[in-house]
């Protein structure tokens, strides 16, 4: 916990020096001290926008989790579904969101729905792939034991495959948490009236670069907090995994 | 799903059946694992299958357990439960829940399965470790949990695939003793795959010696020694020498 803070302090210190020395235009790159001051002074603007974006991110992640896990289980249980959908799932990840987002906004309007859809679209790939792989990579000896006991398909899923998939499922969720914020910002850029992504656009237009950077700092903070939350949850839920034993 | 199932091994199994394997052949692509293997175990007998590593012993057990199909030959065996080479314990379950797994799969309620498994914990030296997960158990304890799981499946035939292969010599000696005791209490037909000739002599009624791959039966030794057997006993040592000689490992 201390080490990343030291690295952060060093980076900010160097950044501060570069800006103070006048190497770059302050309109392009505000000093970290300006960003910090803006974070405090503009808190009444930043706060509500942070709440909006967080709401989009959490709902989008939840949607991706539900749809992603359901899809992974379906792909695992039915080979035809796996064959049919695996290339599409991979392909979905290659669709550039800036291309897709305006279309989604056009269809679903400026409300919450397009944001949730785009966040979910960005997040569901790491969840599907990691859960599907986790369901498949089970201990061969445990598989043989269950087979010799004539375990039903459902018992195999519940007793062996689902618990086996938990560690990699959490890996997928942590990756998703990091990219969810990007998805929310891109969705807001395509059309919105609030949120941190929206604030970045308007602040840039008004040459309020310190405010744009303050919003960005909050976005980064949000991704880190989500990641930390999922890591903590992982340690509780899969305490048996060698990865979480520390 | 609250089906109450009577714990199968609280009463000794009365229905026991023997195993007859004849002319079993199995190849994986061009690699012939088993090349006409014959084997017989009468009801309640312990038959050890001994052979060099990679000779297809595990394949033979898979076929007897019905996990794999033979290319040729016939297998006549009752319902079997398998104890795999590495224990195959589920790392997220406690020792008690791992031992009770077969009962859970058989449809017993969680409480009933746990109660049935727990009644064996003292005898297997697992008391106090009910809630411990496999990673925190010693190698010997893990094997006892895995054996208990296999026993509680309530099948007349136990297929043990190198059950003590991963244990150190001292722990293995203890494990062989408790296995002999457990089988004396609760007799089953047992196929014991091992590469340890001494283990076979200590535990088995008959030893089937296999050649290197492709596996064929080299020789069958009857072990007509009283139990409990002691590894330093002259008869045990003599039989071990005979087995090693038959395997071509001794001049």
HADDOCK unambig.tbl for C-alpha pairs under 7 A between the chains (distance, minus, plus):
assign (segid A and resid 141 and name CA) (segid B and resid 84 and name CA) 5.87 0.50 0.50
assign (segid A and resid 141 and name CA) (segid B and resid 86 and name CA) 6.71 0.50 0.50
assign (segid A and resid 141 and name CA) (segid B and resid 88 and name CA) 4.66 0.50 0.50
assign (segid A and resid 142 and name CA) (segid B and resid 88 and name CA) 4.30 0.50 0.50
assign (segid A and resid 142 and name CA) (segid B and resid 89 and name CA) 6.46 0.50 0.50
assign (segid A and resid 142 and name CA) (segid B and resid 90 and name CA) 7.00 0.50 0.50
assign (segid A and resid 145 and name CA) (segid B and resid 82 and name CA) 5.97 0.50 0.50
assign (segid A and resid 145 and name CA) (segid B and resid 83 and name CA) 6.92 0.50 0.50
assign (segid A and resid 147 and name CA) (segid B and resid 67 and name CA) 6.95 0.50 0.50
assign (segid A and resid 148 and name CA) (segid B and resid 65 and name CA) 6.35 0.50 0.50
assign (segid A and resid 148 and name CA) (segid B and resid 67 and name CA) 6.70 0.50 0.50
assign (segid A and resid 148 and name CA) (segid B and resid 81 and name CA) 5.78 0.50 0.50
assign (segid A and resid 148 and name CA) (segid B and resid 82 and name CA) 6.22 0.50 0.50
assign (segid A and resid 149 and name CA) (segid B and resid 81 and name CA) 6.50 0.50 0.50
assign (segid A and resid 149 and name CA) (segid B and resid 102 and name CA) 6.55 0.50 0.50
assign (segid A and resid 151 and name CA) (segid B and resid 105 and name CA) 5.85 0.50 0.50
assign (segid A and resid 155 and name CA) (segid B and resid 105 and name CA) 6.99 0.50 0.50
assign (segid A and resid 240 and name CA) (segid B and resid 91 and name CA) 6.17 0.50 0.50
assign (segid A and resid 240 and name CA) (segid B and resid 92 and name CA) 5.38 0.50 0.50
